[in-house]
Structures are given as C-alpha cells and as structure tokens.
Amino acid sequence: MLDAAVATFARRGYRAASMDEIAEAAGVSKPLVYLYLNSKDELFTACIRREADALKAAVRAAVEPDAPADRQLWSGLLGFFEHTAAHPDGWTVLYSQARTVGEPFAAEVAVMRAEIVAFVTGLIAAAARDADCDAADESLADREVAALAHALVGAAESLAGWNAGTTGPGRPSGKESAATLMNFAWSGLDNLMTGRRWAPSR
C-alpha cells in the first residue's frame, strides 16, 4: 500500500493524488486503505517517515567507520546518491512534495534532515580530529564544522534534485554524483584541515 502511495504522490503530487487512485494502484479497496490509515494526511505522513528512515539507514550503512576520513565521507555520499537514484519516487516525495506542501509534512522532513546533518557533522568533526586541527576558539570551530555539514547536505540535496529532473542517457549515476560532490567539497575541507584557508584579498 505504501509503495503504491509513494508512487502516486510522486507522480501526481499530494494535493492531486486521491485515495481512490492509491487504492486502485495497491490493488485493494478504498475502505481497506482507510482501515489502516484514517486519512490522506496520515497516509502521506507514513510515506514520508518510511522514505526518510530508508534514506537515513542507507547513508549510515554505507559509511565505513574505520576508514580514513575522506573514505568515510565518500562512502556516505555514495550511499545517499545511490539510494536517491534507486528510489526516485521516494526522493520526490521527500524533496519536492513534503517540503513544499506545508506543515506538518515539512516538519517531518526537517527532522530527517537534522539527523543527517548531525551525522555529517560528526564525520567532518572526526576528520578534523584526525587531521589534528587546532583552533584558538573551540566554539567557533564547532560552529564552522556545523556550517560545513549544513552546506554539504544542502549541496547533496540540490544535486539529487537536479538528477531527478534529468532524464535519458545523460542522467548521472549515483557514483558519478557522489564523485562530483566529493571533488567539490573535499578539496576545500582538506585545505581547512591543514590550515590552508581562503580569505578575500581585501
């Protein structure tokens, strides 16, 4: 039932999708849908939570905990992009539908995003520790790590959204997308961790 609902919401959008369509796609009666979930709102929320849990699990499972810092970040990005590429309807529900329909659905996605940002913050902080980064102002260092994690997650979401709108043979694979973002992000992170900061000339 949730598979049918995710596919219908992704194709039609939350507002246009009907419980009749979802029941037909699931091969069940409309009353049976209402037996398990009392309303379209509840059904949409269940879809968001399932897809969010699957995405978080994919990212966490992909990371190699004992690998070098760059390998951990790479494997996490690879897990994210391979999952979103393999589950385009789920990503559409999370990225294009839930965030734009309004509350309470946007809040559900915000919870997922906060958990992923926290996880990425931990990866970047661990990478900084491995590189023996020292900072005179530890609180500033913590804020900077959190800001970098937010920027990286935002970039990943944006790239996955762009991928979802790209069709045909030109659509990048999950591995290609992960490599693109890794090349974009890691050079800057590596410079920061070794004290080579960019600064404006004036």
C-alpha positions in Angstrom: 0.0 0.0 0.0 2.8 2.4 0.9 4.6 1.6 -2.3 1.5 2.5 -4.3 1.0 5.6 -2.3 4.6 6.8 -2.7 4.4 6.2 -6.5 1.1 8.1 -6.7 2.2 11.0 -4.6 5.4 11.3 -6.6 3.6 11.3 -9.9 0.5 13.3 -9.1 1.6 15.4 -6.1 0.0 15.4 -2.7 -3.0 17.6 -3.5 -3.9 16.0 -6.8 -3.5 12.4 -5.6 -6.7 10.7 -4.4 -7.2 7.8 -2.1 -9.2 6.1 -4.9 -6.1 6.2 -7.1 -3.9 4.9 -4.4 -6.3 2.0 -3.5 -6.5 1.1 -7.2 -2.7 1.1 -7.6 -2.3 -1.0 -4.5 -5.0 -3.5 -5.7 -7.1 -3.0 -2.6 -10.4 -1.3 -1.7 -10.6 2.3 -0.6 -12.2 1.2 2.8 -9.2 -1.0 3.4 -6.8 1.9 2.9 -8.9 3.9 5.5 -8.8 0.9 7.8 -5.1 1.2 8.1 -4.7 4.9 7.8 -7.5 7.2 8.7 -6.9 10.0 6.2 -4.7 11.1 3.2 -2.7 13.2 5.7 -1.9 10.1 7.7 -1.0 8.1 4.6 1.3 10.9 3.3 3.0 11.1 6.7 3.5 7.4 6.8 5.1 7.6 3.3 7.4 10.4 4.4 8.5 8.6 7.5 9.2 5.4 5.7 11.2 7.1 2.9 13.1 9.2 5.4 14.0 6.2 7.5 15.2 4.3 4.5 17.4 7.2 3.3 19.0 7.7 6.7 19.6 3.9 7.0 21.2 3.8 3.6 23.6 6.7 4.4 24.6 5.2 7.8 25.0 1.7 6.4 27.3 3.0 3.6 29.8 4.7 5.8 32.9 2.7 6.6 33.5 3.5 10.2 37.2 2.5 10.4 38.2 4.0 7.0 40.1 7.3 6.6 38.1 10.5 6.8 37.9 11.1 3.1 36.7 7.5 2.5 34.0 7.8 5.2 32.7 11.0 3.6 32.9 9.4 0.1 31.0 6.3 1.2 28.3 8.3 2.9 27.8 10.5 -0.2 27.8 7.3 -2.4 25.1 5.8 -0.2 23.0 8.9 -0.4 23.2 9.3 -4.2 22.8 5.6 -4.9 19.7 5.4 -2.7 18.1 8.5 -4.2 18.8 7.3 -7.7 17.4 3.8 -6.9 14.3 5.3 -5.3 13.3 8.3 -7.3 9.7 8.3 -6.2 10.7 8.3 -2.5 13.1 11.2 -3.1 10.4 13.1 -5.0 8.1 12.7 -2.0 10.7 13.9 0.4 12.4 16.7 -1.7 9.7 18.0 -4.0 6.4 17.2 -2.2 6.7 17.1 1.6 8.8 20.2 1.9 6.5 22.3 -0.3 3.0 21.2 0.8 3.5 22.8 4.2 3.0 21.7 7.8 3.1 19.2 9.3 4.8 17.4 6.4 7.7 19.9 6.1 8.4 19.3 9.8 8.8 15.6 9.2 11.4 16.2 6.5 13.1 18.8 8.7 13.6 16.1 11.4 15.2 13.7 8.9 17.4 16.5 7.6 18.5 17.4 11.1 19.5 13.8 11.8 21.5 13.6 8.5 23.2 17.0 9.2 24.1 15.8 12.7 25.6 12.6 11.3 27.6 14.5 8.7 28.8 17.0 11.4 30.2 14.0 13.2 32.0 12.8 10.1 33.6 16.2 9.5 34.5 16.7 13.2 36.2 13.3 13.2 38.1 14.2 10.0 39.2 17.4 11.7 40.4 15.5 14.7 42.3 13.0 12.6 44.0 15.9 10.9 45.0 17.4 14.3 43.2 20.7 13.6 43.7 23.1 16.5 41.6 26.2 17.0 42.0 29.0 19.5 38.3 29.4 19.7 36.8 25.9 20.1 33.2 27.2 19.9 34.0 28.9 16.6 35.5 25.6 15.3 32.3 23.8 16.3 30.1 26.3 14.6 32.2 26.1 11.5 32.0 22.3 11.4 28.2 22.5 11.8 28.1 25.1 9.0 30.1 22.9 6.7 27.8 20.0 7.4 24.7 22.1 6.5 26.4 23.3 3.3 27.4 19.8 2.3 23.9 18.3 3.0 22.3 21.2 1.1 24.5 20.6 -1.9 23.8 16.9 -1.9 20.0 17.6 -1.8 20.3 20.1 -4.6 22.3 17.8 -6.8 19.9 14.9 -6.1 17.0 17.1 -7.0 18.7 18.1 -10.2 19.5 14.5 -11.0 15.8 13.6 -10.5 14.8 16.1 -13.2 17.4 14.8 -15.7 16.2 12.1 -17.9 17.8 9.9 -20.6 21.3 8.7 -21.1 22.8 12.0 -19.8 21.5 11.3 -16.2 24.4 10.8 -13.9 24.7 7.7 -11.9 24.8 7.7 -8.1 28.6 7.1 -8.2 29.1 10.0 -10.6 27.1 12.4 -8.5 29.0 11.3 -5.3 32.3 11.9 -7.1 31.2 15.3 -8.4 30.3 16.5 -4.9 33.3 14.8 -3.3 35.6 16.6 -5.7 33.8 19.9 -5.0 33.8 19.5 -1.2 36.9 17.6 -0.2 39.5 19.9 -1.7 38.1 22.7 0.5 37.7 20.5 3.6 41.2 19.2 3.1 42.6 22.7 2.9 40.7 23.8 6.0 42.0 20.8 8.0 45.6 21.5 7.0 45.4 25.2 7.8 45.2 26.5 4.2 42.3 28.8 4.4 41.0 31.0 1.7 40.5 34.7 2.5 39.4 37.7 0.4 42.3 39.8 -0.8 40.7 42.9 0.8 
